[in-house]
Amino acid sequence: MKNNYLPNFASIKIVVLLFFSIHLQAQNDYTVSAIPHQVYVGSIPVQGTSDDTFSAPIPLGFDFYFYGGMYNQVNVSTNGYISFNPQAQGTNSPWSFNTTIPNANFPVKNAFFGCYHDLNNSNAEGTITYTILGSAPYRRLVVLFDNQSHFSCTALKSSFQMILYETLNILDVQLIEKEVCNSWNGGNAVTGIIDATGLIAYTPVNRNTGQWTAFQEGWRFQRPINTESYLFAKCDDDTDGFVSFNLQVSQNDLSPGNPAVVAFYNTESDAVSQINPLTGLIYTNTIANMQTIYANVNGAIKSVELRVIDCANDYDLDSVETSNEDLNGDSNLGNDDTDGDGIPNFIDNDDDGDMILTNIEYVFTRSANVASALLDTDGDLIPNYLDNDDDGDGDLTILEDYNGNNNPLDDDTDGNSVPDYLDSAVALGVSNFVGQNEVTIYPNPVSSVLNIENKSSESINAISIYNVNGSLVKELKSSDSFQSISVSELQSGIYFVKIQLNNRVANYKFVKQ
């Protein structure tokens, strides 16, 4: 059944973000963030899984960029990681290590550690499998370690998954359950990524080399948004790979308020020289499925990625029909990004960035008055799957993860069987919240200074900034200026800002470039 309900939510303000594209430089600026826990299913056996060995090469079917290199196949180590170095099937994979990363002497380099530790599935109790999910240009390789025995502690098991995203070049880890074998190799394990030199590496907090356990955790390694590229993705009803793009949509996005300064060209050199502009604003791609044209925006050159999308596919597996993810109804799926994470909703499995999977929040309710309506717990006309404060209590859903396990689903502090993020009676001491038009922040994304405009009649008492894991990274008290905040010292990524006005609070999300 197709539910054409989204036009009813015209009041939802969608921030237009410039999309990212592939950078061919060093790619050393990854960020690590928590993501919702999600378990995939795959059944293709990884070939060659003897103890401490590499598998046969697994063809990706697409190009994947990692630390500046381009790869179309990978090898899987039976010790819980993906190697981007060409490896022969059956060759030795190191199992012993005791140093944290980065480290030039670390025994494995140019690799993606799902959960690197000494495993041995000679008892054949578990499996190592893989699958390719989705359709081009947004496929995913998923490598699944299920119920793998620890070497020397065969009663202990590890289950985890590694995911590589086509086009997005994102790496995800899903740690389903991981135990510790203290009696072997110091119980050491590590989750993260490392470059070919060993000198650059990233790990989640408390997941570097050491003794640790994990249960139902999700982590993402991602490079910053590239603001030099703009995505125009449009549904292809007849699936022939060609559609007509209304470039006025791009004009409005690239230069809000002054679209006339935007002109389009077939080549970058023409855009720079401002010769041979495209005539008219209705343009049909001349190369099937994917084509790049160029925009001159008042002298600045931006590539415009034209993508022809088969909207019969659910690219993000979130149960929302792809055609229904064009929230602003302008025909471009690429500029609908509710949570501002640089990933458009149609390829984002957590559209509002609240650590609850969209397919969990995408729930229809029925009543005597409404035959079918999306769940909207706080009645603010924003359905829960697009609302980062589901119960309207002034506390972002992601900050109602009171037990700190990156999952608001299992927090019920008052024991009434209603999760705190859906219970407006549970909040962090906030009795009221500020309307979104009373306090605004800009620019967003921001590179150095975040401005605060207070239109309310109250004074700001305090401002707190949290990272995506809910950790406090910056705080301003009454003695500080509340008109602007320097964020230049923050790493690139997504942040939440909490603005306190007496006993009221406003919560916002911003992207640090």
C-alpha positions in Angstrom: 0.0 0.0 0.0 1.3 3.4 -0.9 0.7 6.1 1.8 0.7 9.6 0.2 0.7 11.4 3.5 3.8 13.6 3.4 2.3 16.6 1.7 0.3 17.1 4.9 3.5 17.9 6.7 4.4 21.0 4.7 5.2 22.8 7.9 8.3 20.6 8.4 11.3 22.7 7.6 13.9 20.8 5.7 17.4 22.3 5.7 18.9 22.0 2.2 22.5 20.6 2.5 25.0 20.3 -0.1 25.9 16.7 -0.8 29.2 15.0 -0.6 31.3 13.4 -3.3 34.4 11.3 -3.5 37.7 13.0 -2.5 40.8 11.5 -4.0 43.2 13.1 -1.6 44.6 11.5 1.6 41.2 11.0 3.3 42.7 11.2 6.7 39.8 13.2 8.3 37.4 10.5 9.4 35.0 10.9 12.3 33.6 8.2 14.6 30.0 8.3 15.7 27.5 6.1 17.4 24.6 4.8 15.2 21.6 2.7 16.0 22.1 -1.0 16.4 21.0 -3.0 13.3 21.5 -6.6 12.4 21.8 -7.7 8.8 21.4 -11.2 7.3 23.8 -12.7 4.8 24.2 -16.3 3.6 27.1 -16.4 1.2 30.0 -18.4 2.8 33.3 -16.6 2.9 35.8 -18.9 1.2 38.9 -19.9 3.1 38.4 -19.6 6.8 41.1 -21.7 8.4 42.5 -20.4 11.7 44.5 -17.2 11.4 44.1 -16.9 7.6 42.8 -14.6 4.9 39.8 -15.5 2.8 39.7 -15.5 -1.0 39.1 -12.0 -2.4 35.5 -10.8 -2.2 34.4 -8.7 -5.2 32.5 -5.6 -4.2 30.9 -4.9 -7.5 31.6 -1.3 -6.9 34.5 1.1 -6.1 35.1 1.9 -2.5 37.5 4.6 -1.3 39.5 4.1 1.9 42.3 6.5 3.0 42.7 7.8 -0.5 42.9 4.4 -2.2 40.2 2.9 -4.5 39.3 -0.8 -4.1 36.9 -3.1 -5.8 37.6 -6.2 -3.7 38.6 -7.0 -0.2 39.9 -10.0 1.9 38.5 -11.1 5.2 40.7 -12.2 8.1 39.3 -14.9 10.3 40.4 -12.8 13.2 37.7 -10.2 12.6 38.7 -7.6 10.1 38.7 -6.6 6.4 42.0 -6.0 4.7 42.3 -3.6 1.8 45.7 -5.0 0.9 45.7 -7.7 -1.7 46.1 -11.0 0.2 46.3 -14.6 -1.1 43.7 -17.0 0.2 45.1 -19.0 3.1 48.1 -16.7 3.9 48.8 -15.9 7.5 46.7 -13.3 9.3 48.4 -12.0 12.5 46.7 -12.8 15.8 49.0 -11.3 18.4 49.0 -7.6 19.3 49.3 -5.5 22.4 49.6 -1.9 21.3 46.9 0.7 20.8 46.4 2.4 17.5 47.6 4.4 15.7 51.0 2.8 15.8 53.5 2.2 13.0 54.4 -1.1 14.5 50.9 -2.5 14.7 50.9 -5.8 12.9 47.9 -5.0 10.6 47.6 -1.9 8.4 45.2 -0.6 5.7 42.4 -2.4 7.4 38.9 -2.1 8.8 38.6 -3.8 12.2 35.1 -5.0 12.9 36.4 -6.6 16.1 40.0 -7.7 15.7 40.9 -10.4 18.2 42.2 -14.0 18.1 39.3 -16.2 16.9 39.3 -19.8 15.9 36.1 -21.4 14.5 37.6 -24.9 14.1 34.7 -26.3 16.0 32.4 -25.0 13.2 29.9 -23.7 15.7 29.7 -20.3 14.0 29.8 -18.9 10.5 31.6 -16.2 8.5 29.3 -15.1 5.6 28.7 -12.0 3.5 26.1 -10.4 1.3 25.6 -7.5 -1.1 22.5 -5.5 -0.3 20.6 -2.9 -2.3 20.9 -1.6 -5.8 23.5 0.7 -7.5 24.7 3.3 -6.8 23.9 2.6 -3.1 24.8 -1.0 -2.5 26.4 -2.4 0.7 28.8 -5.1 1.4 28.0 -6.8 4.7 30.5 -9.3 6.3 29.0 -11.2 9.1 30.9 -13.0 11.9 28.3 -15.1 13.8 29.0 -17.0 17.0 32.8 -17.2 16.5 34.7 -19.0 19.2 37.7 -17.3 20.9 41.0 -19.0 20.6 41.9 -20.8 23.9 38.4 -19.9 25.2 36.1 -21.8 22.9 33.1 -21.4 25.3 33.3 -17.6 24.7 31.8 -16.2 21.5 31.8 -13.1 19.3 29.2 -11.9 16.8 29.6 -8.7 14.8 29.2 -7.3 11.3 31.1 -4.9 9.0 29.4 -2.8 6.4 30.9 -0.9 3.4 28.6 1.6 1.6 28.9 2.2 -2.1 29.2 5.9 -3.2 29.0 7.1 0.5 32.3 5.4 1.4 31.0 4.9 4.9 32.2 2.1 7.2 29.8 0.7 9.9 30.4 -1.8 12.6 27.6 -3.6 14.4 28.9 -5.3 17.6 26.2 -7.8 18.4 27.9 -9.5 21.4 31.6 -9.6 22.2 33.1 -11.4 25.3 36.7 -11.3 26.7 39.2 -14.2 26.8 41.5 -12.8 29.6 43.8 -15.9 29.5 44.9 -15.4 25.9 46.8 -12.5 24.2 45.9 -10.3 27.2 42.2 -10.4 26.1 43.1 -7.7 23.6 40.6 -6.6 20.9 40.1 -3.4 18.8 37.4 -1.9 16.7 38.4 0.8 14.2 40.2 1.7 11.0 43.9 2.1 10.3 45.8 3.5 7.3 48.6 1.9 5.3 51.3 3.5 7.5 49.7 2.7 10.8 50.2 6.3 11.8 46.6 7.3 11.3 43.8 5.4 12.9 40.4 5.9 14.5 38.5 3.9 17.2 35.3 4.5 19.1 35.7 5.5 22.8 36.9 2.6 24.9 37.2 0.3 21.9 40.9 0.6 21.3 43.2 -2.3 22.0 42.4 -3.7 25.5 40.0 -5.8 27.4 36.4 -4.8 26.8 32.9 -6.4 26.2 30.2 -5.1 24.0 26.5 -5.8 23.4 24.3 -4.3 20.7 26.5 -1.4 19.7 26.7 0.5 16.4 29.6 2.7 15.2 30.2 4.6 12.0 33.4 5.9 10.4 32.7 8.7 8.0 34.5 11.5 6.2 33.1 15.1 6.3 30.5 16.4 3.9 32.0 17.8 0.7 30.3 21.2 0.1 31.7 21.4 -3.4 29.2 19.0 -4.7 25.4 19.0 -4.9 23.2 16.0 -5.4 20.1 16.0 -7.5 18.5 12.5 -7.3 15.2 11.9 -9.0 12.8 9.0 -9.4 12.8 7.2 -12.8 9.3 6.0 -13.3 10.0 4.0 -16.5 13.5 2.8 -15.4 15.2 3.7 -18.6 17.9 5.8 -16.8 16.8 9.1 -18.2 14.6 11.8 -16.6 14.1 15.6 -17.0 15.6 17.6 -14.1 14.2 21.0 -13.2 17.4 22.9 -12.5 15.4 25.7 -10.9 15.4 23.4 -7.9 19.2 23.4 -7.9 19.2 27.2 -8.3 17.0 27.7 -5.3 19.2 25.4 -3.2 22.6 26.7 -4.3 21.7 30.4 -3.9 18.6 30.8 -1.7 17.0 34.2 -2.3 19.1 35.0 -5.4 18.8 32.0 -7.7 19.5 34.1 -10.8 23.2 34.1 -10.1 23.4 30.3 -10.8 24.2 29.1 -14.3 24.8 25.6 -15.5 27.4 24.1 -17.9 28.3 20.7 -19.3 31.9 20.9 -18.4 33.9 22.4 -15.5 36.1 24.4 -17.8 33.0 26.0 -19.4 31.7 26.8 -15.9 35.0 28.5 -15.0 35.1 30.5 -18.3 31.3 31.1 -18.2 30.9 30.0 -21.8 28.4 27.7 -23.5 25.8 27.7 -20.6 22.9 25.3 -20.7 19.9 26.9 -22.2 16.7 26.6 -20.2 16.2 25.0 -16.8 14.7 21.7 -17.9 17.6 19.3 -18.6 17.5 15.6 -19.5 20.7 13.7 -18.6 22.6 12.5 -21.7 24.4 9.7 -19.8 22.2 7.0 -18.3 21.6 6.9 -14.6 24.5 9.2 -13.5 25.9 12.4 -14.9 27.8 15.4 -13.6 27.2 18.9 -14.8 28.6 22.1 -13.3 27.2 25.2 -11.7 28.7 28.6 -11.5 27.3 30.2 -8.4 28.3 33.9 -8.6 31.8 32.8 -9.4 32.1 29.7 -7.3 32.1 26.4 -9.1 30.2 23.4 -7.8 29.6 20.0 -9.4 26.0 18.9 -9.7 25.6 15.2 -9.5 22.5 14.1 -11.5 21.3 10.7 -10.3 18.5 8.8 -11.8 17.0 6.6 -9.1 14.7 3.5 -9.4 12.3 4.4 -6.6 11.0 0.8 -6.5 14.1 0.1 -4.4 14.2 0.9 -0.6 17.9 1.9 -0.6 18.1 2.4 3.2 15.9 -0.6 4.1 13.9 1.7 6.4 10.4 0.6 5.1 9.6 4.1 3.9 9.0 4.1 0.1 11.7 6.0 -1.6 9.3 8.2 -3.5 7.8 9.2 -0.1 11.2 10.5 1.1 11.0 13.6 -1.1 9.6 15.5 1.9 9.6 18.9 0.4 8.0 17.7 -2.8 10.4 19.4 -5.2 11.3 16.2 -7.1 14.9 16.1 -5.6 15.5 13.3 -3.1 19.0 14.6 -2.5 18.1 17.7 -0.6 15.8 16.1 2.0 18.1 15.6 5.0 16.0 15.9 8.2 18.9 15.3 10.6 21.5 17.3 8.8 24.1 14.5 8.7 24.9 14.9 5.0 23.0 11.7 4.1 19.7 12.3 2.4 16.7 10.5 3.9 16.3 8.1 1.1 19.6 6.5 1.9 19.5 7.1 5.7 18.2 4.4 8.0 17.8 7.0 10.9 16.2 10.0 9.2 15.9 12.2 12.3 19.3 11.1 13.8 17.8 10.2 17.2 19.4 6.7 17.5 16.1 5.0 16.8 15.9 3.2 13.4 13.4 4.8 11.0 11.7 1.4 10.5 11.0 1.2 14.2 9.6 4.8 14.3 7.7 4.5 11.0 4.5 3.3 12.7 0.9 3.8 11.6 -1.9 4.3 14.2 -5.6 4.0 13.7 -8.5 5.6 15.5 -12.2 6.3 15.0 -11.3 9.7 13.4 -8.2 8.8 11.5 -8.1 5.7 9.4 -4.3 5.6 9.0 -1.8 8.1 10.4 1.8 8.1 11.3 2.7 7.9 14.9 3.2 11.4 16.4 3.6 11.0 20.1 3.8 14.7 21.0 1.1 15.8 18.5 3.4 18.4 16.8 2.5 17.3 13.3 5.9 15.8 12.8 5.8 12.0 12.8 8.2 10.3 15.2 10.4 9.0 12.4 11.2 12.6 11.5 11.1 14.1 15.0 14.3 14.2 17.2 12.2 15.0 20.3 9.4 12.4 20.0 7.6 13.2 23.3 8.0 17.0 23.1 9.5 17.3 26.6 12.4 19.5 25.4 15.0 16.8 25.7 16.2 15.3 22.4 15.5 11.6 22.1 19.2 10.9 21.7 19.8 12.6 25.1 17.2 10.4 26.8 19.7 7.5 26.6 20.2 7.7 30.4 22.0 4.4 30.7 24.6 5.5 28.2 24.5 2.5 25.8 23.6 4.6 22.7 20.1 3.1 22.6 17.1 5.2 24.0 14.8 2.2 23.4 15.8 0.5 26.7 15.6 3.5 29.0 12.6 3.5 31.3 13.6 5.4 34.5 10.1 5.5 36.0 9.4 1.8 35.3 6.0 2.5 33.7 6.9 0.3 30.6 7.0 3.4 28.4 10.5 4.3 27.1 11.6 7.7 28.4 11.9 9.1 24.9 8.2 8.6 24.5 7.3 9.7 28.0 7.0 13.5 28.4 6.9 13.1 32.2 10.5 12.1 32.1 13.0 14.9 31.3 16.3 16.1 32.6 14.8 18.6 35.1 13.3 20.8 32.3 9.7 22.0 33.0 9.1 23.6 29.7 10.8 24.0 26.3 11.5 26.9 23.9 9.7 27.2 20.6 11.9 26.8 17.6 11.2 30.3 16.4 12.2 31.9 19.7 15.9 31.0 19.4 17.8 30.3 16.2 21.3 29.2 15.3 23.3 29.9 12.2 25.1 29.2 10.0 24.5 25.4 9.7 26.8 23.7 8.6 29.3 25.8 10.5 33.1 25.9 10.3 34.3 28.4 13.0 31.6 30.5 14.8 28.0 29.5 15.6 25.8 32.5 16.1 22.8 32.5 18.5 19.9 34.8 17.9 17.6 35.1 20.9 14.1 36.4 19.9 12.5 35.5 23.2 11.8 37.9 26.1 14.1 35.8 28.4 17.8 35.8 28.9 20.0 32.8 28.1 21.4 31.2 31.2 23.7 28.5 29.8 24.6 26.7 26.5 25.8 23.1 26.3 27.2 21.3 23.2 27.1 17.5 23.0 28.6 15.2 20.5 26.6 12.4 18.8 27.4 10.0 21.7 25.7 12.4 24.2 29.0 13.5 25.7 29.4 17.2 26.8 32.1 18.8 24.7 31.6 22.5 25.5 29.7 24.5 28.0 29.1 28.3 28.4 27.9 29.7 31.7 26.3 33.1 32.5 29.6 34.9 32.5 30.2 34.1 28.8 28.8 35.7 25.7 25.8 33.9 24.3 25.6 35.7 21.0 28.3 33.5 19.3 30.2 30.4 20.1 33.6 29.4 18.7 33.4 25.8 17.5 36.7 25.8 15.5 38.3 23.4 18.0 35.6 20.8 17.5 36.2 17.9 15.1 34.0 17.7 12.0 30.8 15.9 12.7 27.3 16.3 14.1 26.6 18.1 17.4 23.6 19.0 19.6 23.4 22.4 21.3 21.2 22.8 24.4 20.2 26.4 25.2 18.8 27.1 28.6 16.4 30.1 29.2 15.5 30.2 32.9 13.5 26.9 33.3 13.0 26.4 29.6 15.3 24.8 27.1 15.8 24.7 23.3 17.6 21.9 21.5 19.2 22.1 18.1 21.4 20.0 15.9 24.3 21.5 13.8 27.0 20.1 11.5 30.6 21.2 12.1 32.6 21.2 8.9 
